[in-house]
């Protein structure tokens, strides 16, 4: 089963009138991909939860041009290699990494639909959480920005498994239900955190 996070619509703003016909709104737009490397609040313990995690370095992956350095349409960065380097060279702190995806929702939809976010992680993978205020951050024009993050991971293999296929969709009912009145196209983000953009994908053993 994929991991899911639902961010509820706001109570203010206008909702399209019910004419009996389905209504399509603009999908959430991907604004940023970030891998955030940080340490724990206690030097002796792993930063295993969001409350214990202190960000130090951030790697931002450009989203203006889909596909980056190669044409495969997948964002790629070796989070495991970077975490391994930090953990190997740092002797006084325990390091971890979390993934952040920032989406922007239009003003026309913030009161009309919830944001449904899913990723195809295994059930024993990290948790999903909303960073910042529950309402999101207001953007020019009356929309809002929402940052969805993984809980921090400290294991090298877990860092390389942070990638996957992420989907974000606006809907006023569960995507598995056919009863929605308001819906959006699906925003799909493919990310690999096991290798760099300029490297071929590792061969499976």
N, C-alpha and C positions, 0 to 999 in steps of 0.2 A: 504493500500500500504506500502511495506517495505521502510525503509530509505536506500538511496544509495549514495555512494561516489565513484567517478571514478578518479583514479590517472593515468595520461597519461604516455605513454612510453617515453623513452629518445630518443633524436635525434641522438645520437652517438651510435656506435656499429653496428654489422652485423645483417641483417635480412635474414632468410632462403629464398633461391631462390623459386620462384613460379613455381612449377612443375605441377600445376593443382590438386594436391592431398592435402587433409587436413593435417596439421602438429600439432602434440601434443607436448607441452612443459611441463616441470615440474611445478606443482602448487606452489603458494606461500606457504612457510612453517611458521607455527606459532612459534615465538621465545619467546614471553613473554606476560603474562597477568598481568596487574597492576591496582590496585585501589588506586588512589592518593587523599589524604585528604588534604585540604588546606583552607586558609582564604582569605578574600578580601583585596584589597590594601587599602581600607578605612574601619577603624574599625566600622563605623556606618552603613555600607551598606552590603547587601548580595553580595557575589562574583558570580553574575549571568552570567558573560561572561568570555570567555577564557582570555581576556586582563586584567580582574580584579582579576584573580585567582592566588594565590601564593601557590605553593606546600609546604607542611610541612612534612607529613608522607606518606610513600608508602608501601602498602601491595602487595608483588609479589606472585602470585600463580604459583607453579611449573608446567611446561609443559613437563618435561622430561618423566613422567609417566602418561599417560592418565588415568583419573579416580580418582587419588588421594587416599583418604582413603577408598573409597568404589568402587565397580565394575560397577557403573551405567554409566561411561563414561562422566559424567557431572562435570565441574569445579564448585565449590560452595564456597561462602563466604558471610556472612551476612553484606553487605555494609550498610544497614539501621541501624542495631544495633550499628555498630561502629560509624556511623555519629551521631546517637542519643546520644551516650555516650559523644562524643566530644562536641556537642552542649549543652548538659546538664551541663557539668563541666566547660566549658569555658564561662567566663562572659564578656570578653573584645573584643572578636572577633566573627564574624559570619563565620561558617564553611560550607564547601561544599565538594563534592566528584566528581571525574570524573573517567571514565573507559578508560584504554589505552590497545590496542592490537597491538603488534609489529609483523610484518611479514617480511620475507626475500625472496627476488626475485632473481632468478639465473641470472648470467651474460648473458646466452644464450637468455634470454627472455626480457631483459630490453629495447631493441630497437624494439622488434617484437610485443609486446602486451601491452595493458593497463591493470591495475589492477581494477577489478570491485568488490566492497565490498558492501554487503547488510546485514541488520539486520531487524528482524521482530518487531521492535518497533511500537507503535501506532503513528499516524501522529502528535500528540501533544507532543511527547516525546522530548528528547534532540536532539541537532544537532550533526552531524558528522563532524569532521575536521581532517586535516592532521597536526600533530605536526612537528616542525622542518622545514628544507629546503624542498622546493617543489620537488627537485630532489631525496630526501631521503638521506641516509647516505651510503657511499660506504663501502662494506664489503670485506674481503680478497677474492681474486679470481675474483673481478670485478662485483659482484652483488650489490644489495642495500637493506638496511633495511628501512622500512616505519612504522611509528607509527600512528595509527588511534585512535582518542580519541572522547569521548562524550564531549559536553559542560558540565560545572559543574552543578550539581543539589544540592539544599539546603533542599529539602523536604525529609523526611524519606521514605515515600512511593515511591517517585521517585527514591531514591537510591536503594530500593529493586526491582525496575522495570528496572534497568540497564542491567540485564541479558537478555538472549534470545538466539536465534540461529543466529550465524554470519557465513556468507559465503564469501570466497575470491576466485577469479578466474582470470586467465590471458586470455585475448581474444582480438583479433584485431577488434571486432565489438560487438555491444550490445548483451548481452546474450539472449535477446528475439528475436534476428534476426538469421535466419538460414544461413546467408551469410558469416560467419567467415571463414577465411582460417587458422588461428592459434588459438589454444584453449588449455586449460589445464583442468585436473580434478579439482573438486571443493574441497577446503579446508574448512571443517565445524568445527566450534567451538561452543559447547553448554556450556552456563554459566548461573548459577543461583546466584543471589545476594540477595536472600530472606532468606537464612539459611546457616549454616556452613556445611562443608563436613561430620562431624560426627553426624549431626542431620537428622532425617527424614524430608522429604519435608512437609511443613505446609499443613494442610487440608484446602480445599476451603470452605468458609463459605456458 
